[in-house]
Amino acid sequence: MNIFRQYIAPALIVVVFLLALLATSARIFLPEGLSSPVSIEAPTPSNPSSSPTS
């Protein structure tokens, strides 16, 4: 148990941190459309006949 606490658990924490850092840093290499902020636009209905009537 002492080996796990001194070596394995800290190594797992560092690996998880590095994976999270890699995943968040990958935004640099994404295409232009995916790395830019989402524009705010009014939603347009794709099929107006399927909207419920009241």
PDB file of N, H, CA, C and O in Angstrom:
ATOM      1  N   MET A   1       0.819  -1.194   0.000  1.00  0.00           N
ATOM      2  CA  MET A   1       0.000   0.000   0.000  1.00  0.00           C
ATOM      3  C   MET A   1       0.866   1.262   0.000  1.00  0.00           C
ATOM      4  O   MET A   1       0.489   2.280  -0.580  1.00  0.00           O
ATOM      5  N   ASN A   2       1.998   1.189   0.638  1.00  0.00           N
ATOM      6  H   ASN A   2       2.304   0.361   1.109  1.00  0.00           H
ATOM      7  CA  ASN A   2       2.893   2.335   0.697  1.00  0.00           C
ATOM      8  C   ASN A   2       3.476   2.660  -0.678  1.00  0.00           C
ATOM      9  O   ASN A   2       3.671   3.831  -1.006  1.00  0.00           O
ATOM     10  N   ILE A   3       3.752   1.639  -1.478  1.00  0.00           N
ATOM     11  H   ILE A   3       3.593   0.688  -1.212  1.00  0.00           H
ATOM     12  CA  ILE A   3       4.266   1.856  -2.840  1.00  0.00           C
ATOM     13  C   ILE A   3       3.212   2.569  -3.678  1.00  0.00           C
ATOM     14  O   ILE A   3       3.529   3.475  -4.449  1.00  0.00           O
ATOM     15  N   PHE A   4       1.958   2.154  -3.521  1.00  0.00           N
ATOM     16  H   PHE A   4       1.700   1.419  -2.894  1.00  0.00           H
ATOM     17  CA  PHE A   4       0.869   2.811  -4.257  1.00  0.00           C
ATOM     18  C   PHE A   4       0.770   4.278  -3.869  1.00  0.00           C
ATOM     19  O   PHE A   4       0.615   5.141  -4.733  1.00  0.00           O
ATOM     20  N   ARG A   5       0.856   4.561  -2.587  1.00  0.00           N
ATOM     21  H   ARG A   5       0.982   3.860  -1.885  1.00  0.00           H
ATOM     22  CA  ARG A   5       0.701   5.930  -2.100  1.00  0.00           C
ATOM     23  C   ARG A   5       1.880   6.811  -2.499  1.00  0.00           C
ATOM     24  O   ARG A   5       1.699   8.006  -2.733  1.00  0.00           O
ATOM     25  N   GLN A   6       3.078   6.249  -2.581  1.00  0.00           N
ATOM     26  H   GLN A   6       3.225   5.278  -2.391  1.00  0.00           H
ATOM     27  CA  GLN A   6       4.252   7.069  -2.873  1.00  0.00           C
ATOM     28  C   GLN A   6       4.550   7.190  -4.359  1.00  0.00           C
ATOM     29  O   GLN A   6       5.073   8.215  -4.796  1.00  0.00           O
ATOM     30  N   TYR A   7       4.227   6.157  -5.153  1.00  0.00           N
ATOM     31  H   TYR A   7       3.803   5.324  -4.797  1.00  0.00           H
ATOM     32  CA  TYR A   7       4.647   6.161  -6.553  1.00  0.00           C
ATOM     33  C   TYR A   7       3.482   6.117  -7.538  1.00  0.00           C
ATOM     34  O   TYR A   7       3.430   6.925  -8.466  1.00  0.00           O
ATOM     35  N   ILE A   8       2.564   5.201  -7.354  1.00  0.00           N
ATOM     36  H   ILE A   8       2.606   4.544  -6.601  1.00  0.00           H
ATOM     37  CA  ILE A   8       1.530   4.963  -8.358  1.00  0.00           C
ATOM     38  C   ILE A   8       0.472   6.065  -8.350  1.00  0.00           C
ATOM     39  O   ILE A   8       0.126   6.579  -9.414  1.00  0.00           O
ATOM     40  N   ALA A   9      -0.042   6.436  -7.200  1.00  0.00           N
ATOM     41  H   ALA A   9       0.239   6.019  -6.336  1.00  0.00           H
ATOM     42  CA  ALA A   9      -1.078   7.472  -7.129  1.00  0.00           C
ATOM     43  C   ALA A   9      -0.579   8.826  -7.648  1.00  0.00           C
ATOM     44  O   ALA A   9      -1.282   9.454  -8.440  1.00  0.00           O
ATOM     45  N   PRO A  10       0.600   9.302  -7.238  1.00  0.00           N
ATOM     46  CA  PRO A  10       1.087  10.570  -7.811  1.00  0.00           C
ATOM     47  C   PRO A  10       1.324  10.486  -9.321  1.00  0.00           C
ATOM     48  O   PRO A  10       1.081  11.453 -10.044  1.00  0.00           O
ATOM     49  N   ALA A  11       1.792   9.342  -9.791  1.00  0.00           N
ATOM     50  H   ALA A  11       1.990   8.557  -9.204  1.00  0.00           H
ATOM     51  CA  ALA A  11       2.012   9.186 -11.233  1.00  0.00           C
ATOM     52  C   ALA A  11       0.684   9.240 -11.980  1.00  0.00           C
ATOM     53  O   ALA A  11       0.611   9.839 -13.053  1.00  0.00           O
ATOM     54  N   LEU A  12      -0.363   8.630 -11.440  1.00  0.00           N
ATOM     55  H   LEU A  12      -0.305   8.144 -10.569  1.00  0.00           H
ATOM     56  CA  LEU A  12      -1.678   8.682 -12.076  1.00  0.00           C
ATOM     57  C   LEU A  12      -2.227  10.103 -12.094  1.00  0.00           C
ATOM     58  O   LEU A  12      -2.832  10.525 -13.079  1.00  0.00           O
ATOM     59  N   ILE A  13      -2.019  10.830 -11.021  1.00  0.00           N
ATOM     60  H   ILE A  13      -1.527  10.488 -10.221  1.00  0.00           H
ATOM     61  CA  ILE A  13      -2.484  12.223 -10.964  1.00  0.00           C
ATOM     62  C   ILE A  13      -1.767  13.060 -12.008  1.00  0.00           C
ATOM     63  O   ILE A  13      -2.397  13.872 -12.686  1.00  0.00           O
ATOM     64  N   VAL A  14      -0.470  12.879 -12.148  1.00  0.00           N
ATOM     65  H   VAL A  14       0.042  12.220 -11.597  1.00  0.00           H
ATOM     66  CA  VAL A  14       0.300  13.637 -13.139  1.00  0.00           C
ATOM     67  C   VAL A  14      -0.143  13.259 -14.550  1.00  0.00           C
ATOM     68  O   VAL A  14      -0.254  14.136 -15.406  1.00  0.00           O
ATOM     69  N   VAL A  15      -0.396  11.987 -14.813  1.00  0.00           N
ATOM     70  H   VAL A  15      -0.306  11.275 -14.117  1.00  0.00           H
ATOM     71  CA  VAL A  15      -0.834  11.550 -16.142  1.00  0.00           C
ATOM     72  C   VAL A  15      -2.199  12.139 -16.479  1.00  0.00           C
ATOM     73  O   VAL A  15      -2.412  12.595 -17.602  1.00  0.00           O
ATOM     74  N   VAL A  16      -3.121  12.135 -15.526  1.00  0.00           N
ATOM     75  H   VAL A  16      -2.948  11.764 -14.614  1.00  0.00           H
ATOM     76  CA  VAL A  16      -4.439  12.717 -15.766  1.00  0.00           C
ATOM     77  C   VAL A  16      -4.318  14.219 -16.013  1.00  0.00           C
ATOM     78  O   VAL A  16      -4.993  14.746 -16.897  1.00  0.00           O
ATOM     79  N   PHE A  17      -3.481  14.912 -15.261  1.00  0.00           N
ATOM     80  H   PHE A  17      -2.932  14.484 -14.543  1.00  0.00           H
ATOM     81  CA  PHE A  17      -3.273  16.334 -15.472  1.00  0.00           C
ATOM     82  C   PHE A  17      -2.683  16.601 -16.848  1.00  0.00           C
ATOM     83  O   PHE A  17      -3.117  17.532 -17.527  1.00  0.00           O
ATOM     84  N   LEU A  18      -1.711  15.814 -17.276  1.00  0.00           N
ATOM     85  H   LEU A  18      -1.358  15.058 -16.724  1.00  0.00           H
ATOM     86  CA  LEU A  18      -1.105  16.022 -18.588  1.00  0.00           C
ATOM     87  C   LEU A  18      -2.097  15.745 -19.715  1.00  0.00           C
ATOM     88  O   LEU A  18      -2.089  16.442 -20.730  1.00  0.00           O
ATOM     89  N   LEU A  19      -2.946  14.739 -19.546  1.00  0.00           N
ATOM     90  H   LEU A  19      -2.952  14.174 -18.722  1.00  0.00           H
ATOM     91  CA  LEU A  19      -3.967  14.473 -20.559  1.00  0.00           C
ATOM     92  C   LEU A  19      -4.966  15.627 -20.653  1.00  0.00           C
ATOM     93  O   LEU A  19      -5.370  16.009 -21.751  1.00  0.00           O
ATOM     94  N   ALA A  20      -5.362  16.178 -19.515  1.00  0.00           N
ATOM     95  H   ALA A  20      -5.033  15.868 -18.623  1.00  0.00           H
ATOM     96  CA  ALA A  20      -6.275  17.319 -19.526  1.00  0.00           C
ATOM     97  C   ALA A  20      -5.612  18.545 -20.152  1.00  0.00           C
ATOM     98  O   ALA A  20      -6.256  19.290 -20.891  1.00  0.00           O
ATOM     99  N   LEU A  21      -4.351  18.752 -19.865  1.00  0.00           N
ATOM    100  H   LEU A  21      -3.828  18.147 -19.265  1.00  0.00           H
ATOM    101  CA  LEU A  21      -3.614  19.866 -20.460  1.00  0.00           C
ATOM    102  C   LEU A  21      -3.499  19.699 -21.965  1.00  0.00           C
ATOM    103  O   LEU A  21      -3.640  20.669 -22.709  1.00  0.00           O
ATOM    104  N   LEU A  22      -3.246  18.488 -22.416  1.00  0.00           N
ATOM    105  H   LEU A  22      -3.131  17.700 -21.811  1.00  0.00           H
ATOM    106  CA  LEU A  22      -3.154  18.209 -23.847  1.00  0.00           C
ATOM    107  C   LEU A  22      -4.497  18.427 -24.532  1.00  0.00           C
ATOM    108  O   LEU A  22      -4.552  18.976 -25.633  1.00  0.00           O
ATOM    109  N   ALA A  23      -5.573  18.003 -23.891  1.00  0.00           N
ATOM    110  H   ALA A  23      -5.528  17.558 -22.997  1.00  0.00           H
ATOM    111  CA  ALA A  23      -6.903  18.154 -24.492  1.00  0.00           C
ATOM    112  C   ALA A  23      -7.297  19.618 -24.600  1.00  0.00           C
ATOM    113  O   ALA A  23      -7.891  20.021 -25.600  1.00  0.00           O
ATOM    114  N   THR A  24      -6.980  20.418 -23.595  1.00  0.00           N
ATOM    115  H   THR A  24      -6.497  20.090 -22.783  1.00  0.00           H
ATOM    116  CA  THR A  24      -7.337  21.832 -23.671  1.00  0.00           C
ATOM    117  C   THR A  24      -6.395  22.597 -24.585  1.00  0.00           C
ATOM    118  O   THR A  24      -6.800  23.600 -25.172  1.00  0.00           O
ATOM    119  N   SER A  25      -5.170  22.162 -24.721  1.00  0.00           N
ATOM    120  H   SER A  25      -4.841  21.346 -24.245  1.00  0.00           H
ATOM    121  CA  SER A  25      -4.232  22.831 -25.618  1.00  0.00           C
ATOM    122  C   SER A  25      -4.469  22.466 -27.078  1.00  0.00           C
ATOM    123  O   SER A  25      -3.958  23.142 -27.970  1.00  0.00           O
ATOM    124  N   ALA A  26      -5.224  21.423 -27.334  1.00  0.00           N
ATOM    125  H   ALA A  26      -5.639  20.873 -26.609  1.00  0.00           H
ATOM    126  CA  ALA A  26      -5.468  20.985 -28.708  1.00  0.00           C
ATOM    127  C   ALA A  26      -6.327  21.974 -29.477  1.00  0.00           C
ATOM    128  O   ALA A  26      -6.416  21.873 -30.701  1.00  0.00           O
ATOM    129  N   ARG A  27      -6.962  22.929 -28.803  1.00  0.00           N
ATOM    130  H   ARG A  27      -6.890  23.011 -27.809  1.00  0.00           H
ATOM    131  CA  ARG A  27      -7.781  23.931 -29.500  1.00  0.00           C
ATOM    132  C   ARG A  27      -6.950  24.745 -30.471  1.00  0.00           C
ATOM    133  O   ARG A  27      -7.483  25.260 -31.453  1.00  0.00           O
ATOM    134  N   ILE A  28      -5.667  24.871 -30.221  1.00  0.00           N
ATOM    135  H   ILE A  28      -5.234  24.453 -29.423  1.00  0.00           H
ATOM    136  CA  ILE A  28      -4.793  25.637 -31.110  1.00  0.00           C
ATOM    137  C   ILE A  28      -4.759  25.008 -32.492  1.00  0.00           C
ATOM    138  O   ILE A  28      -4.674  25.724 -33.490  1.00  0.00           O
ATOM    139  N   PHE A  29      -4.822  23.691 -32.570  1.00  0.00           N
ATOM    140  H   PHE A  29      -4.891  23.110 -31.759  1.00  0.00           H
ATOM    141  CA  PHE A  29      -4.650  22.982 -33.821  1.00  0.00           C
ATOM    142  C   PHE A  29      -5.959  22.653 -34.515  1.00  0.00           C
ATOM    143  O   PHE A  29      -5.954  22.015 -35.568  1.00  0.00           O
ATOM    144  N   LEU A  30      -7.091  23.079 -33.941  1.00  0.00           N
ATOM    145  H   LEU A  30      -7.096  23.598 -33.085  1.00  0.00           H
ATOM    146  CA  LEU A  30      -8.375  22.821 -34.573  1.00  0.00           C
ATOM    147  C   LEU A  30      -8.579  23.755 -35.756  1.00  0.00           C
ATOM    148  O   LEU A  30      -7.955  24.813 -35.824  1.00  0.00           O
ATOM    149  N   PRO A  31      -9.447  23.375 -36.687  1.00  0.00           N
ATOM    150  CA  PRO A  31      -9.745  24.283 -37.804  1.00  0.00           C
ATOM    151  C   PRO A  31     -10.322  25.612 -37.297  1.00  0.00           C
ATOM    152  O   PRO A  31     -10.790  25.710 -36.162  1.00  0.00           O
ATOM    153  N   GLU A  32     -10.278  26.602 -38.143  1.00  0.00           N
ATOM    154  H   GLU A  32      -9.899  26.522 -39.064  1.00  0.00           H
ATOM    155  CA  GLU A  32     -10.684  27.950 -37.761  1.00  0.00           C
ATOM    156  C   GLU A  32     -12.113  28.007 -37.222  1.00  0.00           C
ATOM    157  O   GLU A  32     -12.380  28.734 -36.265  1.00  0.00           O
ATOM    158  N   GLY A  33     -13.022  27.260 -37.815  1.00  0.00           N
ATOM    159  H   GLY A  33     -12.805  26.669 -38.592  1.00  0.00           H
ATOM    160  CA  GLY A  33     -14.409  27.311 -37.398  1.00  0.00           C
ATOM    161  C   GLY A  33     -14.648  26.721 -36.024  1.00  0.00           C
ATOM    162  O   GLY A  33     -15.552  27.163 -35.315  1.00  0.00           O
ATOM    163  N   LEU A  34     -13.871  25.746 -35.636  1.00  0.00           N
ATOM    164  H   LEU A  34     -13.137  25.387 -36.212  1.00  0.00           H
ATOM    165  CA  LEU A  34     -14.090  25.093 -34.353  1.00  0.00           C
ATOM    166  C   LEU A  34     -13.419  25.824 -33.199  1.00  0.00           C
ATOM    167  O   LEU A  34     -13.844  25.688 -32.052  1.00  0.00           O
ATOM    168  N   SER A  35     -12.387  26.588 -33.483  1.00  0.00           N
ATOM    169  H   SER A  35     -12.041  26.699 -34.415  1.00  0.00           H
ATOM    170  CA  SER A  35     -11.671  27.241 -32.395  1.00  0.00           C
ATOM    171  C   SER A  35     -12.198  28.633 -32.096  1.00  0.00           C
ATOM    172  O   SER A  35     -11.829  29.225 -31.082  1.00  0.00           O
ATOM    173  N   SER A  36     -13.056  29.169 -32.960  1.00  0.00           N
ATOM    174  H   SER A  36     -13.356  28.688 -33.784  1.00  0.00           H
ATOM    175  CA  SER A  36     -13.596  30.499 -32.709  1.00  0.00           C
ATOM    176  C   SER A  36     -14.827  30.405 -31.813  1.00  0.00           C
ATOM    177  O   SER A  36     -15.461  29.352 -31.746  1.00  0.00           O
ATOM    178  N   PRO A  37     -15.171  31.487 -31.128  1.00  0.00           N
ATOM    179  CA  PRO A  37     -16.368  31.454 -30.289  1.00  0.00           C
ATOM    180  C   PRO A  37     -17.627  31.307 -31.140  1.00  0.00           C
ATOM    181  O   PRO A  37     -17.646  31.677 -32.314  1.00  0.00           O
ATOM    182  N   VAL A  38     -18.644  30.777 -30.545  1.00  0.00           N
ATOM    183  H   VAL A  38     -18.629  30.477 -29.591  1.00  0.00           H
ATOM    184  CA  VAL A  38     -19.895  30.555 -31.252  1.00  0.00           C
ATOM    185  C   VAL A  38     -20.609  31.895 -31.411  1.00  0.00           C
ATOM    186  O   VAL A  38     -20.731  32.663 -30.457  1.00  0.00           O
ATOM    187  N   SER A  39     -21.078  32.165 -32.630  1.00  0.00           N
ATOM    188  H   SER A  39     -20.979  31.541 -33.406  1.00  0.00           H
ATOM    189  CA  SER A  39     -21.811  33.409 -32.850  1.00  0.00           C
ATOM    190  C   SER A  39     -23.246  33.250 -32.359  1.00  0.00           C
ATOM    191  O   SER A  39     -23.831  32.170 -32.447  1.00  0.00           O
ATOM    192  N   ILE A  40     -23.794  34.327 -31.850  1.00  0.00           N
ATOM    193  H   ILE A  40     -23.319  35.204 -31.779  1.00  0.00           H
ATOM    194  CA  ILE A  40     -25.161  34.295 -31.328  1.00  0.00           C
ATOM    195  C   ILE A  40     -26.102  34.772 -32.425  1.00  0.00           C
ATOM    196  O   ILE A  40     -26.046  35.929 -32.840  1.00  0.00           O
ATOM    197  N   GLU A  41     -26.957  33.886 -32.888  1.00  0.00           N
ATOM    198  H   GLU A  41     -27.003  32.946 -32.550  1.00  0.00           H
ATOM    199  CA  GLU A  41     -27.928  34.208 -33.917  1.00  0.00           C
ATOM    200  C   GLU A  41     -29.277  33.655 -33.494  1.00  0.00           C
ATOM    201  O   GLU A  41     -29.359  32.714 -32.705  1.00  0.00           O
ATOM    202  N   ALA A  42     -30.329  34.250 -34.029  1.00  0.00           N
ATOM    203  H   ALA A  42     -30.262  35.014 -34.670  1.00  0.00           H
ATOM    204  CA  ALA A  42     -31.666  33.749 -33.740  1.00  0.00           C
ATOM    205  C   ALA A  42     -31.852  32.417 -34.467  1.00  0.00           C
ATOM    206  O   ALA A  42     -31.507  32.306 -35.644  1.00  0.00           O
ATOM    207  N   PRO A  43     -32.383  31.422 -33.793  1.00  0.00           N
ATOM    208  CA  PRO A  43     -32.586  30.134 -34.459  1.00  0.00           C
ATOM    209  C   PRO A  43     -33.667  30.237 -35.528  1.00  0.00           C
ATOM    210  O   PRO A  43     -34.696  30.884 -35.333  1.00  0.00           O
ATOM    211  N   THR A  44     -33.418  29.595 -36.648  1.00  0.00           N
ATOM    212  H   THR A  44     -32.582  29.069 -36.807  1.00  0.00           H
ATOM    213  CA  THR A  44     -34.408  29.574 -37.725  1.00  0.00           C
ATOM    214  C   THR A  44     -35.023  28.191 -37.782  1.00  0.00           C
ATOM    215  O   THR A  44     -34.296  27.198 -37.763  1.00  0.00           O
ATOM    216  N   PRO A  45     -36.347  28.097 -37.852  1.00  0.00           N
ATOM    217  CA  PRO A  45     -36.975  26.773 -37.917  1.00  0.00           C
ATOM    218  C   PRO A  45     -36.666  26.102 -39.257  1.00  0.00           C
ATOM    219  O   PRO A  45     -36.763  26.725 -40.314  1.00  0.00           O
ATOM    220  N   SER A  46     -36.298  24.842 -39.196  1.00  0.00           N
ATOM    221  H   SER A  46     -36.218  24.336 -38.337  1.00  0.00           H
ATOM    222  CA  SER A  46     -35.949  24.132 -40.424  1.00  0.00           C
ATOM    223  C   SER A  46     -37.185  23.645 -41.159  1.00  0.00           C
ATOM    224  O   SER A  46     -37.167  23.533 -42.385  1.00  0.00           O
ATOM    225  N   ASN A  47     -38.267  23.351 -40.428  1.00  0.00           N
ATOM    226  H   ASN A  47     -38.281  23.443 -39.432  1.00  0.00           H
ATOM    227  CA  ASN A  47     -39.492  22.870 -41.050  1.00  0.00           C
ATOM    228  C   ASN A  47     -40.671  23.539 -40.331  1.00  0.00           C
ATOM    229  O   ASN A  47     -41.112  23.051 -39.291  1.00  0.00           O
ATOM    230  N   PRO A  48     -41.181  24.644 -40.872  1.00  0.00           N
ATOM    231  CA  PRO A  48     -42.232  25.359 -40.146  1.00  0.00           C
ATOM    232  C   PRO A  48     -43.545  24.567 -40.029  1.00  0.00           C
ATOM    233  O   PRO A  48     -44.342  24.850 -39.135  1.00  0.00           O
ATOM    234  N   SER A  49     -43.783  23.603 -40.891  1.00  0.00           N
ATOM    235  H   SER A  49     -43.135  23.374 -41.617  1.00  0.00           H
ATOM    236  CA  SER A  49     -45.043  22.856 -40.827  1.00  0.00           C
ATOM    237  C   SER A  49     -45.060  21.872 -39.659  1.00  0.00           C
ATOM    238  O   SER A  49     -46.132  21.418 -39.259  1.00  0.00           O
ATOM    239  N   SER A  50     -43.884  21.530 -39.099  1.00  0.00           N
ATOM    240  H   SER A  50     -43.013  21.899 -39.424  1.00  0.00           H
ATOM    241  CA  SER A  50     -43.854  20.586 -37.993  1.00  0.00           C
ATOM    242  C   SER A  50     -43.982  21.272 -36.632  1.00  0.00           C
ATOM    243  O   SER A  50     -43.996  20.597 -35.603  1.00  0.00           O
ATOM    244  N   SER A  51     -44.077  22.613 -36.615  1.00  0.00           N
ATOM    245  H   SER A  51     -44.066  23.161 -37.451  1.00  0.00           H
ATOM    246  CA  SER A  51     -44.205  23.306 -35.344  1.00  0.00           C
ATOM    247  C   SER A  51     -45.628  23.126 -34.807  1.00  0.00           C
ATOM    248  O   SER A  51     -46.585  23.118 -35.581  1.00  0.00           O
ATOM    249  N   PRO A  52     -45.771  22.981 -33.482  1.00  0.00           N
ATOM    250  CA  PRO A  52     -47.110  22.781 -32.915  1.00  0.00           C
ATOM    251  C   PRO A  52     -47.942  24.048 -33.018  1.00  0.00           C
ATOM    252  O   PRO A  52     -47.433  25.158 -32.864  1.00  0.00           O
ATOM    253  N   THR A  53     -49.192  23.869 -33.272  1.00  0.00           N
ATOM    254  H   THR A  53     -49.605  22.967 -33.397  1.00  0.00           H
ATOM    255  CA  THR A  53     -50.113  25.006 -33.345  1.00  0.00           C
ATOM    256  C   THR A  53     -50.935  25.070 -32.071  1.00  0.00           C
ATOM    257  O   THR A  53     -51.281  24.038 -31.495  1.00  0.00           O
ATOM    258  N   SER A  54     -51.247  26.281 -31.631  1.00  0.00           N
ATOM    259  H   SER A  54     -50.966  27.119 -32.099  1.00  0.00           H
ATOM    260  CA  SER A  54     -52.023  26.409 -30.395  1.00  0.00           C
ATOM    261  C   SER A  54     -53.377  27.012 -30.660  1.00  0.00           C
ATOM    262  O   SER A  54     -54.165  27.193 -29.732  1.00  0.00           O
TER     263      SER A  54
END
